[in-house]
């Protein structure tokens, strides 16, 4: 039994890395992904913040899944998520103010991030606390990894730098930890296109294609959106409607 549970937890953790990567496979959280991936420091900061909220909200929602009435579960999830986002934002403002300024409105907008609410609806409200925490950790790392890969390409080609303004990531602790390191300049004539929206969409598309290619080569299972039938927008969603039509046939 313990071995089976261990294997199951490992599966829940690793699925967020590639099989069900929230950005590259499920195409969720596109707005913050494109907006914050112009800098590696901003991408890492956003990824860590979202991961903390994911883990904490998954744990809370899983623990309260038998208490929250089904009719008000979505508003309840948003209240829980908003509470953790507020805590994270206050901590960032206090200890990493430069990162808070760089992320701007996208830090509080984690409240409505499709990844956070999607995991609450699709997994946390149906599974135990430990499994939900592992799911949140895996999805958070997958989200952060996708952000990091996009930011690595966009910052290198668009700004000609790597880890520019690295001190912003650690705030008041930056000088002691990084020893004055604040990024490096590699290209003297960068291609500004890559830090513009058009460049973001281009890199995004390339990474999605690469993720699909790797998944097909390794014959990994297809990513599936679980819990769509219970979504408030299910009646207007093309995926759900087409699925119902296929079942009727």
N, C-alpha and C positions, 0 to 999 in steps of 0.2 A: 504493500500500500504506500509506504514512504517513498519507494523508488518510483512508483507511478506518479505520485504527486510531484516529485522532483523533476521528472521528465516533462510533466505538464507545465510547471512553472517555467522551465527552460524554454519551452515552446512559446509560452505567452510573452516571454521577454524578447526572444529573437525575432518574432514575427514583425515587430515594429521596425526592425533594422532594414529589411528589404522586402519580404513577402507582402507585408501590409504597411510599408513605409507611408506615413500620413501625407507626405508632400509628393513623393515621386511615384507612388502607386495608387493612393486613394485621391490624390490631388485635392487635399484639404489645406486650409490655412494659407492659401495662395497670396492673399493681400499682404500679411506681415512678412511672408517669405520674400516677395519681390521688393518690399519697401526697406527692409533692414539688411538685405544681403549685399549692399554696396560696400560694406566694411566688415572685415573678419571679427573685429572687436564687437561691433553691434550685433552681428549674427550670433556670436557665442553668448553675449549677454541676454539676447532675446530667447535663445534656446534654453539657457539655464533657468530663466524666469518661468518660461512656459512649462518646463519639466517639473519644477517645484509645485506649480499650481496643479499640474496633471496628477502627480502622485498624491498630494494632499486632498484634492477634490475627489479622486477615485476612492481613497480610503474612507472619507466622510460619507460619500453617497452609498458606498457598499455597506457601511455599518448601519446606515439609516434606511436601507432599501425596503425593509419590511414595515417601516413606520410611515414613510412618505406616501400619502394617498396617490393612487395612479392618475387621477384627474388633474392634479396640480404638480406632477413630478417635474415638468420642464421649468416652471417658475421656481420651484424649490431648488433644482439643480443650479439655476442661474444665480440665486441668492447665495448658495454655498460657494460657487466658483468666484463670485464677486467679492466675497469675504476674504478668500485667500489671495486674490489679485490685489486687493487693497493692502493687505499685510505685506505682500512682496513689494508693492510700489513704495510703501512707506520705508521699508528697509533699504531699497535702492536709493531713494531720495536722501536718506540719512548717511549712508556709507559710500555710495557710488553716484554722487550727484551729476557728474559729467556724463555718465552712461544714461541716467534718467533724462537729461536734456537731449542726448543724441537719439534715443528711442522715441522721445516725444509721446504723441498720442497713442502709439502702437503698444505701449506697455499697459495702460488701462484697458485697451481694446482686447486684451487677452480674454476678458470676460466673455466676449462673443466669438472667440476663436472656435471654428467648427471642429477642430481636433479635440478640444477640451470637452465641449458638450457632446460630441459624437462618441467619445469613449465612455462618458457617463451613461448615455442612453444605450449604447450597444454592448457594453461590457460590465461596468461597475454595478449597475442596478440588477444584475443577474448572477453575480459571482461573489465569492467570499472576499474578505478584506485583503488577505495576503496576495491572492491572485490578482486582485484589482490594483494593488500597489505595484506589483511586478509589471502588469500591463502598462500602467502609467509611466513607469521608469523606462520600459522598452520603447514606447511610443515617443517619449520625450527625447531619448537619445537619438532615435531615428529622425525626429524633427530637427534636432540640433545638428546632426551629421549632414542632413540635406542643406540646411542653412549654411553650414561651414563650407561645404563644397562649392555652393553657388558664390559665396562671398570670396573664397580663394581665387576663383577665376575672374570674377568681376573687379575685385580690388587690384589684382595683379595686372590685368589688361587695361582696366579703365583708369586707375590712378598711378599704376607703376610702382605700387608699394605693397608691403606685407606687414600686417599687424600695426598699421598706422594708428597712433594715439593709444597704444597698448596700456598706458597708464590709466586710461579711463575705465578699464575693465575692473581694476582692483581698488580704485578710488584712493582712500586715505592710506591703504596698505601698499600701494603701487611702488613707491620708492624703495621700501624695504625688501619687497619680494623680487621686483624686476631689476633692481639696481640701476635705474636710470634708462633702461631700454624702452624706447618709444616707437618701435617699428623701423623698417628699413626701406630705402628707395632703391628700386631695381631698374625700372625703365625710365629713361629721361623724356621719352616722347610717348606717353600712353595713349590709348585709343578711348577717348571720352565716351564713345557710344556705349561701352559696356557698363557704365554706371548710370546710364539713362534707362527709362522704362523699356525701350525697344531692345536694348542689350540684355536686360533682365529676362524678358520673355524668350529671347534667343537661347540664352544659357539654360533657362528652365526647361525648354523643349529638348535641348541636347541631353540634359541629365535624365529626363524622363525616358527618352529613347534608350539611353545607355542602361538604365535600371531595368527596363523591359527586356533588353537584349540579354543581360546577365541572367535574369530570371528564366527566360526561355532556354538559354544554353544549359543552365543547371536543372532544368525541368522542375522548377519550383511551382507549387500550386498557385492558381490565380488568386489575386486579392478579391475579397468579397466584402461588401458592406452589410454588416449584420444589424438587424433591428430596424430596417427601413420601414417596415409595415406600420410600426408604432410612431413614426415620425409625424409631427403635426402637418408637414407639407407633403405627406405621402400621396394624397389624392391628386396633386398636381405634378408630382415628380415623374419624369419620363421613364426612369429606370424601374420604378415600382409598377407603373401602368403597363409597360411592355412585359414585365415579368408575369403579371397577372394574366395578360393575354396569352402568353406562351403556355401557362398552366392550364388555361381553359381549352387550348388546342390539344 
